[in-house]
């Protein structure tokens, strides 16, 4: 028997042809796992994280010197 990836509770058996297998027992567990992976709880959007990553890479390469 499969268990919820977040809390470990046993998951009901999926019906044949019902689509994807269940991973979480409730939407609350799904949201908790999302936040644990660094989603909404990080307080930033994907665009903000990408911009910060690009800026950090540019700073390490010394490319920010010409913006002074």
Secondary structure, DSSP 8 states (H G I E B T S, - for coil): --B-TTT--B-----TT-SS----SSHHHHHHHHHHTTSGGGS--HHHHHHHHHHHHHHHHTGGGGG-
